[in-house]
Amino acid sequence: MLKHPGELAALLTAVFWTITALSFEAASKRIGSMIVNLLRLIVGFVFLSIFAWIYRGYLMPMDASGRTWLILVISGLIGFTFGDLCLFQSFVVIGARISMLLMALAPPMTALISWMILGEEMTGKSWLGMFVTITGIALVVLRREEIPKKPEGRRKFRFNYPIWGILLGLGGAFGQALGLVLSKFGMHDSISVAAGRIHGIAQSYDPFASAQIRVIAGIAGFAILFTILGMWKSTYQAISNHKAVVQLSLGAFFGPFLGVSFSLLAVQLTNTGVAATIMAIVPVLIIPPSILLFKEKVNLKEVLGAILAVGGVALFFL
């Protein structure tokens, strides 16, 4: 028996998300982030369904209760349709490395949402951890420069990356945070919330089947968007781009299939904060492949900022 199965699942999730972020960045630059979002969910759903049929004997999660379906569908719409729509577009605008650095804000956002909605306690160490994480991210995305023709060499802050891309990355972090909280609720048969505390958590629903439901919701959400925006023709044309299809298939295997499933397994087997902390090391893991594969120039300040951001997340929860 593994001594820390939840922690190991969270560590594997971080590795999977690193691979999927790089794969989807490459595919998104070829055929667009919206199309990649929809196709990777469809491919991921195929992987999930085959695995569920072999592992559980159910091709579809028809054994889930109505309550489980409702909460996980909402979670999927928030996490995939909104959150990943923002995240994947940020891949195109500012790249996977900076986007995943902004995703380090997801764990603090998770706790902040719980504090505001459920009244869960936020300690002084928690606030300090949030400050350290934001400082680390600011170290990477901001720079100081002198304002010309100003007395005494006044300086002001500028963004190293487009503000639109940074806002998209923050939207992705928020979507993941809220989606993760709802996922944990949805995977349990009965949960009562009273006076800001969770009581009566009963038997857990299978994380792979839970991921199926979330992916179904994500596909439905994007299908509606594609219909409204008239993007189906361009989607059919994108399928002929074989390199992009290979890249998004690789990303779908490690993302909607393994990544999402193992993240739900992690929060099911261990403390949500600990799992979120371990999964937040992606900004550090992604630096070496970004340099080797995409020839990105990473300076010391950016490396220190990534480490500081992840350190703040660790301080926040541990």
N, C-alpha and C positions, 0 to 999 in steps of 0.2 A: 504493500500500500504506500502511495506517495504521502509524505509528511505534510506537504503544503500544496494540495492539488489546485486550489483556487488561485494561489499566487503564481504557480506554474502556468495555469491557463491565461492569466493576465500578461505574463511575460511573453508567451507565444503570441498573444493578441497584438502586442506591440511590434513584434517581428513581422507578423502578417500585414499589419497596417502600414508598415514601412514599405514593404514590397508593393502593396496595392496603391499607395500614394504615388510612387514613382511610375508604376505602370499606367495609372489613369492620367497622370500629367502628360506622358508621351502620347497617349491615345487622344486626349482632349485637344491637344495642339494640332492633331491631324483632322479630326472630324467634329470638334466642338464638344463642350462640356455637357450640354443638355442631352445630346444623342448618346454619349458615353454613359451618362447616368441611367438612362432607360435600358440600354442594351446590357450593361453589366448587371442590372437587377434581374433581367430575364435569364441571363446565363447563370447567375448565382442561384436563382430559384430552381433551375434544372438540376444543378449540383445538389442543392438542399433536398429536393424531392427524391432523387435517386438514393441519397444517403438515408433519408427518413424511411423509405420503403424497405431498405435492407436492414436498417438498425431497429426500426420500430414496428415495421409491418404495415405502416400507414403511408400511402403516397401523398395524402393531404392531411392537414391537422384537424380532421373532423371530430376528434375526441376532445377538443378544447371546449370549455364552457362558454356561454354567451358573454359573460363578464370578461373572460380572458381575451376573447376575440375583440371586444369593444376597446379595451384599454390598449392592447397591442396594436390594433389598427391605428388608433390615435398616435401611439408612440412611433409607428412606422411613417405616418404622414409628416410628423414633426421632424423625426430624425433623418429620414431619407428625402422626402419631397422638398422640405424646406431646408434642413441643415446641409444635406449633401449637394443640393442645388447651389447653395452659397459656396460650399467648400470646393466643389469641382471647378466652378468659375474662377475661384481664387487661385487654383492651380495654374490656370491660363494666364492670369494677370500678374501674379507675384511668384509663381513657382511652388512646387510641393514642399520644399524645405521650409520656407517662411510660413506657408499655410499651416503646416503641421506644428510649427512653433506656436502660432496663435491658438492652435487646438489645445495647447497646454493649459489654457484658461478653462477648459471644459470641467475638470474636477472642482476647482474653486467655484465655478458657476453652479455646479450641481449642489454643493453645500449651501451656497447663497440662496438658491431657489428653495431648498428645504427649510432654510432659516426663515425666509419671508412667508412661505405658504404654510409650512407645518409647524413653525415655531421651534425648530431644533436649535440647540445651543451652538453659538459661535464663540469659541474661547479667544483669548488674546493671542495665543499662538496661531490660531486659524487666520485671524486678521493679518498677522505678521507674514504668514505664508502667502497670503493673497498679494500683499504688497511686494514681497520679494519676487513672485512670479511676474507680476506686471512690470516691475523694474527690469527684470531680465529680458522681457519682450521689448520694452521700450529701448533698451540698449541696442537691440538689433535694428528696429524699424525707424528709429529717430537718429538724426545727426544735427550737430550745431554748426552754423556757418555765420560768418560775419555779414552784416548788412552793409552794402556799399553806400557811401555818402552819408553815413550816420556818425554822429560824434562819438568819440571814445570807443570806436570799434564795437559798437553794440552788436550782440548776436541774437539770433532767434533759432528756434527748432524747426527743422524741416523733416519730412518723411523720406526715408531712403527708398521707399516703395510707394506705388500709387495708393492714395487713400481709399479708392474704390475697392482695390484688392484686399486691403486691410479690413475694411468693413465687411466684406464677403467672408473673410476668414473668421471674424468674430461671430458672424451669423452662423457659420458652420459649428463653432464651439458651443453656442447657445442651443442649437438644435440637438447636438449630441448630448448635452447635459440634461435637457428636459426629457429627451427620448429615453435616456438611460434610467432616469428616475421612474418614468412610467413603465418601462420594461420590467423592472423589478416588481412593481405592483402587479402588473399583468400576469407574471409567471406564478403567482400564488393564488390558490383557490379562494382564500378569504382573508381580507385585511381590514382591520378597523382602525381609523385614525381618530384619536381623541386627545385634546389638550396638547397638540404638537408631538404626540408620541405614537409609534406604530405598535399595535397589539394584535395578537391572535393570528400570526402568520402560519398558515396551514401547509398542506402538501404542495410541493413545487411542480410546475408543469415543465415538460422537457424543453431545454434551451434551444435545440435545433428546430423543433416544431414551432417554438416561439419566434425564432428567426424567420421561419417560413411565413408566418402571419404578417410580420413586420414588412417583409419583402413584398408580399402581395399588396399591402397597402401602398407601399412606395411605387410599385408598378402602376396601380390604379391612379395614383396622384399624378404621375408623369404622363400617363395616357390622356388624362383630361387636359393637361397643359398643352400637349402636342396637338390635340384636336382643336383647341382654342387658337393656338398660334399657327396652325396649318403646317406642321413640321414633318408630317409622315412621309412625304415624297423625298425630302432630303435625308430622312432616316434610311429609307430603302437604298438610296444611292450610296450612303456611307458604308453599308455592309460590303460593298465591292472593294473597299480599302482593306486589303488583307492584313497589312501590317498593323493597322489600328484594331482590327478584329482580334488578332493574336494578343495584342497588348491588353485590350479590355477583358479578354477571356482569362488571361493570367491574373489580372487585377480582380476579376469576379470570383475566381477560385479562392484567392487569399483574402478577399474583402467580404462580400455578402455571404459567402459560404463559410469559410474558416474563421475570418476575423469577427464577424457579428456573432456567430455561434459561440466561439470561445469567450467573447466578452460577456455574453449572457451567462455562460457557464461559470466564469470568474466571479461575477457579482452574486451568483447563486451559492457558491461554495465558500466564499470568504466575505469579509467586511467590504462594503461598497467603496469606502474611501481608500482602503488599501489597494483594492483592485484598480481603481481609477488612477492612483498614484503610479503604480507599476506600468499601466498602459500609457501613461503620459510621457514615457521616456523616448517616444518616437522622434521628437525634435533632435535628440542627440544621436539616435541610431541612424537617422537619415543623412547625416552630414557626410560620412565616408562615401556612400554610393552616389550622392549628389556631385561630389568632386570627381569620382572616377567615371561615372556614366555620362553626366551632363556637362562636365568640365567647368562647373561653377567655381568661382573664386570666393573662397570663404576666408574672411580675415579673423584674427584672434578675438576681436571684440564680439563677433557674431558667435563664435564657439563658446566664449565665456557667457554670453547672453543666454544661449540655449541651455547650458549647464545650470546657470542661475535660475532660469525659469523652471526647470525640472526640480531643482533643489527646493524652490519655493513650494511646489506642489507636495513634495515629500514632507516638508516642515508643516504644511497645512494639515496633513492627515495623520502623520505618525507620532 
